[in-house]
Amino acid sequence: MVDLNVTLPDSFWGDEERDEYLVKAEMKELWAVQLDLLCEFDRVCKKHNLKYILDFGTLLGAVRHHGFIPWDDDLDVSMLREDYDKLMEIGPKEFSYPYFLQDHYTDKGYDISVAKLRRSDTTFIEIENIKHKSQYNQGIFIDIFVWDNIPTNDRNFVSAINQKTYDAFLHKFVLMHRPSINDGIKLPLTTLRFLYYKLLYGSSEKEYRRLCAMSTQYSKSDYVANLMYLKSECRLRKWHEDLTEIAFEGMMFPVPADYDELLTECYGDYMVPVRGASDHTIVYFDANRPYKEVIKERGYKLKNYIKS
Protein backbone atom coordinates (compact mmCIF):
# COMPACT_ATOMS: atom_id res chain seq x y z
CA MET A 1 0.00 0.00 0.00
CA VAL A 2 1.39 3.43 -0.91
CA ASP A 3 1.99 5.89 1.92
CA LEU A 4 -1.09 7.97 2.63
CA ASN A 5 -1.30 11.50 3.99
CA VAL A 6 -4.61 10.66 5.63
CA THR A 7 -5.12 8.58 8.76
CA LEU A 8 -7.91 6.02 8.67
CA PRO A 9 -9.12 4.01 11.68
CA ASP A 10 -8.35 0.32 12.02
CA SER A 11 -12.06 -0.36 11.55
CA PHE A 12 -11.86 0.97 7.99
CA TRP A 13 -9.58 -1.78 6.71
CA GLY A 14 -10.44 -5.36 5.84
CA ASP A 15 -13.53 -7.01 4.40
CA GLU A 16 -16.78 -5.43 5.58
CA GLU A 17 -20.46 -5.98 4.91
CA ARG A 18 -22.31 -2.74 4.22
CA ASP A 19 -26.02 -2.77 3.39
CA GLU A 20 -25.86 -6.50 2.76
CA TYR A 21 -23.00 -6.01 0.29
CA LEU A 22 -19.52 -7.37 0.95
CA VAL A 23 -16.85 -4.74 0.42
CA LYS A 24 -13.53 -6.51 -0.10
CA ALA A 25 -10.30 -5.36 1.53
CA GLU A 26 -8.89 -4.73 -1.94
CA MET A 27 -11.67 -2.21 -2.61
CA LYS A 28 -10.90 -0.55 0.72
CA GLU A 29 -7.38 0.13 -0.56
CA LEU A 30 -8.84 1.88 -3.61
CA TRP A 31 -11.15 3.89 -1.38
CA ALA A 32 -8.24 4.80 0.91
CA VAL A 33 -6.25 6.29 -1.97
CA GLN A 34 -9.33 8.20 -3.16
CA LEU A 35 -9.84 9.58 0.36
CA ASP A 36 -6.20 10.62 0.41
CA LEU A 37 -6.76 12.44 -2.90
CA LEU A 38 -9.91 14.10 -1.59
CA CYS A 39 -8.10 15.37 1.51
CA GLU A 40 -5.30 16.80 -0.62
CA PHE A 41 -7.85 18.41 -2.92
CA ASP A 42 -9.68 19.83 0.11
CA ARG A 43 -6.42 21.24 1.50
CA VAL A 44 -5.65 23.17 -1.68
CA CYS A 45 -9.21 24.43 -2.05
CA LYS A 46 -9.30 25.72 1.53
CA LYS A 47 -5.90 27.37 1.11
CA HIS A 48 -7.16 29.35 -1.89
CA ASN A 49 -10.78 29.83 -0.76
CA LEU A 50 -12.19 27.72 -3.57
CA LYS A 51 -15.67 26.26 -3.22
CA TYR A 52 -16.48 22.68 -4.19
CA ILE A 53 -19.03 20.04 -3.24
CA LEU A 54 -19.19 16.28 -3.03
CA ASP A 55 -21.42 15.36 -5.95
CA PHE A 56 -23.32 12.58 -7.72
CA GLY A 57 -22.83 9.16 -6.11
CA THR A 58 -20.33 10.57 -3.63
CA LEU A 59 -22.90 13.03 -2.30
CA LEU A 60 -25.50 10.28 -2.22
CA GLY A 61 -23.08 8.04 -0.33
CA ALA A 62 -22.28 10.80 2.16
CA VAL A 63 -25.96 11.33 3.01
CA ARG A 64 -27.19 7.74 2.86
CA HIS A 65 -24.12 5.73 3.96
CA HIS A 66 -21.93 8.40 5.63
CA GLY A 67 -19.25 7.35 3.18
CA PHE A 68 -18.85 5.40 -0.03
CA ILE A 69 -21.81 3.64 -1.58
CA PRO A 70 -20.74 0.03 -0.90
CA TRP A 71 -20.64 -0.98 -4.58
CA ASP A 72 -19.06 2.26 -5.81
CA ASP A 73 -15.50 2.58 -7.08
CA ASP A 74 -15.10 6.31 -7.68
CA LEU A 75 -15.29 9.69 -5.98
CA ASP A 76 -16.75 12.86 -7.54
CA VAL A 77 -16.46 16.55 -6.69
CA SER A 78 -17.89 19.57 -8.53
CA MET A 79 -16.96 23.25 -8.83
CA LEU A 80 -18.40 26.33 -10.48
CA ARG A 81 -16.38 27.61 -13.43
CA GLU A 82 -14.77 30.54 -11.59
CA ASP A 83 -13.36 28.28 -8.87
CA TYR A 84 -12.47 25.56 -11.35
CA ASP A 85 -10.44 27.94 -13.53
CA LYS A 86 -8.51 29.19 -10.52
CA LEU A 87 -7.81 25.61 -9.46
CA MET A 88 -6.46 24.81 -12.93
CA GLU A 89 -4.27 27.90 -12.71
CA ILE A 90 -2.71 27.22 -9.31
CA GLY A 91 -3.01 23.42 -9.35
CA PRO A 92 0.18 22.49 -11.20
CA LYS A 93 2.22 24.29 -8.52
CA GLU A 94 0.12 23.25 -5.53
CA PHE A 95 -0.10 19.53 -6.30
CA SER A 96 3.33 17.90 -6.19
CA TYR A 97 4.28 14.25 -6.74
CA PRO A 98 2.67 11.82 -6.26
CA TYR A 99 -0.38 14.06 -6.83
CA PHE A 100 -1.12 15.15 -10.37
CA LEU A 101 -3.87 17.51 -11.56
CA GLN A 102 -4.89 16.23 -14.97
CA ASP A 103 -6.65 17.97 -17.82
CA HIS A 104 -6.08 18.59 -21.53
CA TYR A 105 -3.32 21.13 -20.81
CA THR A 106 -1.33 19.36 -18.09
CA ASP A 107 -1.39 15.95 -19.83
CA LYS A 108 -1.20 16.23 -23.62
CA GLY A 109 -2.34 12.65 -24.18
CA TYR A 110 -5.46 13.06 -22.04
CA ASP A 111 -8.57 12.47 -24.17
CA ILE A 112 -11.37 12.91 -21.58
CA SER A 113 -13.30 16.13 -20.84
CA VAL A 114 -13.48 15.70 -17.04
CA ALA A 115 -10.46 16.84 -15.01
CA LYS A 116 -8.99 14.48 -12.43
CA LEU A 117 -6.65 14.55 -9.48
CA ARG A 118 -4.51 11.41 -9.57
CA ARG A 119 -1.83 9.64 -7.59
CA SER A 120 0.93 8.79 -10.02
CA ASP A 121 2.32 6.05 -7.76
CA THR A 122 -0.83 3.92 -8.20
CA THR A 123 -2.72 2.26 -11.08
CA PHE A 124 -6.28 2.47 -12.40
CA ILE A 125 -6.67 0.98 -15.87
CA GLU A 126 -9.92 0.85 -17.83
CA ILE A 127 -10.92 -0.98 -21.00
CA GLU A 128 -10.67 2.23 -23.04
CA ASN A 129 -7.08 2.69 -21.84
CA ILE A 130 -6.18 -0.72 -23.22
CA LYS A 131 -8.14 -0.21 -26.44
CA HIS A 132 -6.41 3.11 -27.21
CA LYS A 133 -3.05 2.31 -25.57
CA SER A 134 -3.48 5.46 -23.51
CA GLN A 135 -0.32 7.48 -22.97
CA TYR A 136 -1.66 9.67 -20.19
CA ASN A 137 -1.41 9.32 -16.41
CA GLN A 138 -3.44 6.32 -15.22
CA GLY A 139 -3.11 6.54 -11.47
CA ILE A 140 -6.06 6.19 -9.10
CA PHE A 141 -8.12 9.38 -9.25
CA ILE A 142 -11.04 11.52 -8.20
CA ASP A 143 -13.19 13.27 -10.83
CA ILE A 144 -13.48 17.07 -10.85
CA PHE A 145 -16.59 18.31 -12.68
CA VAL A 146 -17.05 21.92 -13.76
CA TRP A 147 -20.45 23.63 -13.90
CA ASP A 148 -21.03 26.53 -16.28
CA ASN A 149 -23.62 29.30 -16.53
CA ILE A 150 -26.80 28.76 -18.53
CA PRO A 151 -29.63 31.28 -18.96
CA THR A 152 -32.46 28.82 -18.23
CA ASN A 153 -33.12 25.43 -16.68
CA ASP A 154 -34.95 24.29 -19.84
CA ARG A 155 -33.59 20.79 -20.38
CA ASN A 156 -34.26 20.97 -24.13
CA PHE A 157 -32.08 24.07 -24.32
CA VAL A 158 -29.31 22.40 -22.31
CA SER A 159 -29.52 19.26 -24.47
CA ALA A 160 -29.14 21.35 -27.63
CA ILE A 161 -26.02 23.08 -26.27
CA ASN A 162 -24.68 19.78 -25.01
CA GLN A 163 -25.02 18.22 -28.46
CA LYS A 164 -22.73 20.92 -29.81
CA THR A 165 -20.19 20.47 -27.03
CA TYR A 166 -20.34 16.71 -27.53
CA ASP A 167 -19.57 17.16 -31.23
CA ALA A 168 -16.53 19.27 -30.36
CA PHE A 169 -15.38 16.65 -27.87
CA LEU A 170 -15.82 13.88 -30.45
CA HIS A 171 -13.76 15.82 -32.99
CA LYS A 172 -11.05 16.34 -30.36
CA PHE A 173 -11.08 12.67 -29.43
CA VAL A 174 -10.76 11.45 -33.03
CA LEU A 175 -7.94 13.90 -33.79
CA MET A 176 -6.02 12.67 -30.73
CA HIS A 177 -6.08 9.07 -31.97
CA ARG A 178 -4.25 8.63 -35.23
CA PRO A 179 -5.25 5.51 -37.17
CA SER A 180 -2.93 2.55 -36.68
CA ILE A 181 -2.56 -1.05 -37.76
CA ASN A 182 -4.26 -1.99 -34.48
CA ASP A 183 -7.56 -0.77 -35.96
CA GLY A 184 -7.61 -3.96 -38.08
CA ILE A 185 -10.45 -4.11 -40.58
CA LYS A 186 -11.64 -0.68 -39.40
CA LEU A 187 -8.39 0.97 -40.51
CA PRO A 188 -9.71 2.39 -43.83
CA LEU A 189 -12.75 3.87 -42.07
CA THR A 190 -10.79 5.33 -39.15
CA THR A 191 -8.22 6.78 -41.57
CA LEU A 192 -10.88 8.48 -43.69
CA ARG A 193 -12.60 9.88 -40.60
CA PHE A 194 -9.33 11.16 -39.17
CA LEU A 195 -8.35 12.89 -42.42
CA TYR A 196 -11.85 14.37 -42.81
CA TYR A 197 -11.79 15.80 -39.26
CA LYS A 198 -8.24 17.04 -39.77
CA LEU A 199 -9.30 18.94 -42.88
CA LEU A 200 -12.43 20.42 -41.25
CA TYR A 201 -11.30 21.10 -37.68
CA GLY A 202 -7.51 21.30 -37.75
CA SER A 203 -6.29 19.98 -34.40
CA SER A 204 -7.49 18.51 -31.13
CA GLU A 205 -6.24 21.64 -29.32
CA LYS A 206 -8.41 23.85 -31.51
CA GLU A 207 -11.50 21.72 -30.85
CA TYR A 208 -10.83 21.69 -27.11
CA ARG A 209 -10.67 25.49 -27.11
CA ARG A 210 -13.96 25.55 -29.04
CA LEU A 211 -15.48 23.15 -26.49
CA CYS A 212 -14.43 25.45 -23.64
CA ALA A 213 -15.70 28.54 -25.47
CA MET A 214 -19.13 27.01 -26.02
CA SER A 215 -19.32 25.95 -22.38
CA THR A 216 -18.48 29.41 -21.04
CA GLN A 217 -20.50 31.65 -23.38
CA TYR A 218 -23.30 32.61 -20.96
CA SER A 219 -23.48 35.23 -18.23
CA LYS A 220 -24.08 34.39 -14.57
CA SER A 221 -27.62 33.32 -13.79
CA ASP A 222 -29.54 31.19 -11.29
CA TYR A 223 -28.74 28.01 -13.25
CA VAL A 224 -25.67 26.02 -14.18
CA ALA A 225 -24.95 22.90 -16.24
CA ASN A 226 -21.99 20.58 -16.65
CA LEU A 227 -21.65 21.29 -20.37
CA MET A 228 -18.13 19.85 -20.62
CA TYR A 229 -19.44 16.42 -19.71
CA LEU A 230 -21.13 14.11 -22.20
CA LYS A 231 -24.33 13.64 -20.16
CA SER A 232 -25.17 17.22 -19.30
CA GLU A 233 -27.50 18.11 -16.45
CA CYS A 234 -28.80 21.49 -15.29
CA ARG A 235 -29.36 22.59 -11.71
CA LEU A 236 -29.65 25.59 -9.40
CA ARG A 237 -26.49 27.63 -8.84
CA LYS A 238 -27.33 27.94 -5.13
CA TRP A 239 -26.51 24.26 -4.63
CA HIS A 240 -22.88 25.20 -5.29
CA GLU A 241 -22.87 28.41 -3.27
CA ASP A 242 -24.86 27.74 -0.09
CA LEU A 243 -22.89 24.98 1.61
CA THR A 244 -22.68 22.96 4.78
CA GLU A 245 -20.43 20.07 5.80
CA ILE A 246 -21.25 16.41 6.24
CA ALA A 247 -19.33 13.34 7.40
CA PHE A 248 -17.81 11.10 4.75
CA GLU A 249 -15.87 8.10 6.08
CA GLY A 250 -15.36 9.95 9.36
CA MET A 251 -14.13 13.23 7.81
CA MET A 252 -16.04 16.43 7.09
CA PHE A 253 -16.45 17.76 3.55
CA PRO A 254 -18.64 20.42 1.88
CA VAL A 255 -22.03 19.59 0.38
CA PRO A 256 -25.02 21.72 -0.69
CA ALA A 257 -26.99 23.05 2.28
CA ASP A 258 -30.11 21.89 0.40
CA TYR A 259 -28.66 18.48 -0.41
CA ASP A 260 -32.05 16.86 0.11
CA GLU A 261 -33.50 19.02 -2.66
CA LEU A 262 -30.65 18.19 -5.05
CA LEU A 263 -30.65 14.47 -4.33
CA THR A 264 -34.42 14.24 -4.67
CA GLU A 265 -34.27 15.89 -8.07
CA CYS A 266 -31.47 13.55 -9.18
CA TYR A 267 -32.60 10.25 -7.66
CA GLY A 268 -36.15 10.55 -6.36
CA ASP A 269 -36.46 8.53 -3.14
CA TYR A 270 -32.69 8.48 -2.73
CA MET A 271 -32.65 6.83 0.71
CA VAL A 272 -33.72 3.52 -0.85
CA PRO A 273 -30.52 1.81 -2.11
CA VAL A 274 -30.56 0.72 -5.74
CA ARG A 275 -27.56 -1.36 -6.64
CA GLY A 276 -26.24 -0.32 -10.03
CA ALA A 277 -23.17 -0.68 -12.18
CA SER A 278 -20.22 1.68 -11.95
CA ASP A 279 -19.72 4.27 -14.68
CA HIS A 280 -16.16 3.02 -15.02
CA THR A 281 -15.21 0.03 -17.17
CA ILE A 282 -12.34 -0.70 -14.80
CA VAL A 283 -10.37 -3.85 -15.41
CA TYR A 284 -7.43 -3.38 -13.06
CA PHE A 285 -6.34 -1.20 -10.15
CA ASP A 286 -3.36 -1.37 -7.83
CA ALA A 287 -2.88 0.78 -4.75
CA ASN A 288 0.68 -0.46 -4.36
CA ARG A 289 2.40 0.09 -7.72
CA PRO A 290 2.68 3.02 -10.19
CA TYR A 291 0.83 2.70 -13.49
CA LYS A 292 4.02 3.11 -15.55
CA GLU A 293 5.54 0.06 -13.89
CA VAL A 294 2.38 -2.01 -14.36
CA ILE A 295 1.98 -1.08 -18.03
CA LYS A 296 5.66 -1.75 -18.73
CA GLU A 297 5.27 -5.20 -17.20
CA ARG A 298 1.87 -6.17 -18.64
CA GLY A 299 1.62 -4.17 -21.84
CA TYR A 300 -1.77 -3.34 -23.32
CA LYS A 301 -3.34 -6.77 -23.75
CA LEU A 302 -6.63 -7.23 -21.95
CA LYS A 303 -5.85 -10.83 -20.98
CA ASN A 304 -2.88 -9.59 -18.96
CA TYR A 305 -5.20 -7.71 -16.60
CA ILE A 306 -8.10 -10.12 -16.16
CA LYS A 307 -7.75 -12.27 -13.07
CA SER A 308 -8.14 -16.01 -13.57
Order of alpha helices (4+ residues) and beta strands (2+ residues): beta-beta-alpha-beta-alpha-beta-alpha-beta-beta-beta-alpha-beta-alpha-alpha-alpha-beta-beta-alpha-beta-beta-alpha-beta-alpha
